[in-house]
Amino acid sequence: MSGGRQRTLFQSWGNTAPRPRFQSQSQGGRSAEIGPAVTPAPEDGFQDGEDDDVLLVAVFEAERSLGSPKPGSESLPPASFPGFDLSSGDVWIYPSNYPLRPYQFDMARAALFQNTLVCLPTGLGKTFIAAVVMYNFYRWYPSGKIVFMAPTKPLVAQQIEACYKVMGIPQDHMTEMTGKTQASNRQNIWNAKRVVFLTPQVMMNDLSREACPAADVKCLVVDEAHKALGNHAYCQVVRELCNYTHQFRVLALTATPGSDVKAVQQVLSNLMISHLEVRSENSLDLQPYSHHRQVEKFVVPLGNELIAIQSLYLQVPNIT
């Protein structure tokens, strides 16, 4: 690698991610690139849109009300961070078996070094970003656990297949955990597998039973992160993990961060998010990859049966 050595995770954790120089190598039979130099997205990447405005206001309000430091300026972990492989920690891998999209590269790079909420419209590659981050933590921590949580079992099954196709983590190192897995076998599975896909309810149950080696969790990916409100299982999992360790990365994925400022603030706080990566369909760096839609409105009149039911409802007295 030309120039100075890439800063390790110890040095970079919580700071703006460094820009590794270009280098190519093969990982598990798949071509990979180590940080090609890419023109960064414009600093004014927030485009006009309701979600973007909500996020900007939420971050400002969260910092002011909670007295939190600026995103990314949290204290660095000690140099004795357990399980970190110094031989692989000098570089991070980005796949070249897919076309390079600058916004995905920028988001993945940021998510490696800061707890990040990625807000990206559906169909533009949130799972790809998660797979890149997971694979690098898989390399950096040979004995660590990588956890991907999705709210439903069909989503869990869908994500495990997508992540395998992107980065090629060996399938015998990955597993899908469900509530049907026998309790007597769960701890053995956690010990044998390194990348686990499950629902937050299953994860919480395993934490409460101490079947999951919580201190070994190094990367936690949260799909549909806008659900992390109140006492949702996502929130319970993060709180429980913090009882064992604070040395794990959080990557939260969503297409719709929240309907109001308060909801977005709760998500950021509950998932310990310190950095936002937000794009809307109008963002400049998404334009080459967005499909323009033509919306036609069809007004369908009510049938006689529905009209009759509607009239009955209207006759119901308003009781206050």
VENSUL-V455861 format. One record per backbone hydrogen bond with DSSP energy under -1.0 kcal/mol. NH is the residue of the N-H (numbers start at 1). CO is the residue of the C=O. E is the energy in kcal/mol with one decimal. If there is no record, write none. Layout:
[[NH | CO | E] [NH | CO | E]]
This chain:
[[12 | 8 | -1.6] [13 | 9 | -2.5] [14 | 113 | -3.6] [15 | 12 | -2.9] [25 | 32 | -2.4] [27 | 30 | -3.2] [30 | 27 | -1.7] [32 | 25 | -2.5] [33 | 94 | -3.8] [34 | 23 | -3.4] [53 | 49 | -2.2] [54 | 50 | -2.4] [55 | 51 | -2.4] [56 | 52 | -2.3] [57 | 53 | -2.3] [58 | 54 | -2.4] [59 | 55 | -2.5] [60 | 56 | -1.9] [61 | 57 | -2.7] [62 | 58 | -2.8] [63 | 59 | -2.4] [64 | 60 | -2.1] [65 | 61 | -2.9] [66 | 62 | -2.3] [67 | 63 | -1.1] [73 | 70 | -2.2] [81 | 78 | -1.2] [84 | 81 | -1.3] [85 | 140 | -3.0] [89 | 85 | -1.4] [91 | 88 | -1.1] [94 | 33 | -3.8] [96 | 31 | -1.4] [105 | 101 | -2.1] [106 | 102 | -2.6] [107 | 103 | -2.1] [108 | 104 | -2.6] [109 | 105 | -2.4] [110 | 106 | -2.1] [111 | 107 | -2.3] [112 | 108 | -1.1] [113 | 110 | -1.0] [114 | 110 | -1.1] [116 | 250 | -1.6] [117 | 275 | -2.3] [118 | 252 | -3.3] [119 | 277 | -3.0] [120 | 254 | -2.0] [124 | 121 | -1.3] [129 | 125 | -1.6] [130 | 126 | -2.2] [131 | 127 | -2.5] [132 | 128 | -1.9] [133 | 129 | -2.2] [134 | 130 | -2.8] [135 | 131 | -2.3] [136 | 132 | -1.9] [137 | 133 | -2.0] [138 | 134 | -2.2] [139 | 135 | -1.8] [140 | 136 | -2.8] [141 | 137 | -2.1] [144 | 141 | -1.7] [145 | 216 | -2.8] [146 | 194 | -3.0] [147 | 219 | -2.8] [148 | 196 | -2.8] [149 | 221 | -3.0] [150 | 198 | -1.7] [156 | 152 | -1.9] [157 | 153 | -2.3] [158 | 154 | -2.0] [159 | 155 | -2.3] [160 | 156 | -1.9] [161 | 157 | -1.3] [162 | 158 | -1.8] [163 | 159 | -2.7] [164 | 160 | -1.6] [165 | 161 | -1.8] [166 | 162 | -1.6] [167 | 163 | -2.0] [168 | 164 | -1.6] [173 | 170 | -1.9] [174 | 171 | -1.3] [175 | 195 | -1.8] [177 | 197 | -2.6] [181 | 178 | -1.4] [185 | 182 | -1.3] [189 | 185 | -2.2] [190 | 186 | -2.5] [191 | 187 | -2.1] [192 | 188 | -1.8] [193 | 189 | -2.5] [194 | 173 | -2.0] [195 | 173 | -2.4] [196 | 146 | -2.9] [197 | 175 | -2.6] [198 | 148 | -2.3] [203 | 199 | -2.1] [204 | 200 | -2.6] [205 | 201 | -2.2] [206 | 202 | -2.2] [207 | 203 | -2.1] [208 | 204 | -2.5] [209 | 205 | -1.8] [211 | 206 | -2.3] [212 | 206 | -1.4] [214 | 212 | -2.0] [216 | 213 | -2.1] [217 | 214 | -1.5] [218 | 145 | -2.7] [219 | 145 | -1.2] [220 | 249 | -3.2] [221 | 147 | -3.1] [222 | 251 | -3.0] [223 | 149 | -2.8] [225 | 253 | -3.2] [227 | 224 | -1.8] [228 | 225 | -2.1] [229 | 227 | -2.7] [232 | 229 | -1.9] [236 | 232 | -1.9] [237 | 233 | -2.4] [238 | 234 | -1.9] [239 | 235 | -2.3] [240 | 236 | -2.5] [241 | 237 | -2.6] [242 | 238 | -1.9] [243 | 240 | -1.1] [244 | 241 | -1.8] [245 | 241 | -2.6] [248 | 246 | -1.1] [249 | 218 | -2.8] [251 | 220 | -2.5] [252 | 116 | -3.0] [253 | 222 | -3.0] [254 | 118 | -2.0] [264 | 260 | -1.9] [265 | 261 | -2.5] [266 | 262 | -2.0] [267 | 263 | -2.0] [268 | 264 | -2.4] [269 | 265 | -2.4] [270 | 266 | -3.2] [271 | 267 | -1.9] [272 | 269 | -1.1] [273 | 268 | -2.6] [274 | 115 | -2.3] [275 | 115 | -1.7] [277 | 117 | -2.7] [279 | 119 | -2.4] [283 | 280 | -1.8] [286 | 283 | -1.3] [289 | 286 | -1.8] [307 | 303 | -2.4] [308 | 304 | -2.1] [309 | 305 | -1.9] [310 | 306 | -2.7] [311 | 307 | -2.2] [312 | 308 | -1.6] [313 | 309 | -2.1] [314 | 310 | -2.1] [316 | 313 | -1.3]]
